[in-house]
């Protein structure tokens, strides 16, 4: 095989690899969203699409958590989400809490229902007395958590629990 033929073959193989990589990348970018994606475009755990039934087990690895800072301590929401992620929770949004939730001194967990299993699991991470507030307002993907200036950290808590009622699972 001559030098020209070897160069042409090498160039052809490299162009073919480039085309295959480009097609693979394009498909990954333009593929339809997963069926477990919520209406607002955020992907949640597997049980989110079907919800949780009483008796199901909800695990931290199936719950997405968005954390919002209602205090003046810079970076508090991000630090809190990092700690929750270290316990297996999926990351949602991070930011400042909007007005309208009143004063939050320590922690408040927001959910559609106060007995939502996913919200209960998240609330347990902050202590047994953590308030779960029922709200129709969705601040971010998954369970919303608002932290205030008196928030001191997570407590020892389970990474899963059995649902005592039906719930979103998100």
Order of alpha helices (4+ residues) and beta strands (2+ residues): alpha-beta-beta-alpha-beta-beta-alpha-beta-beta-beta
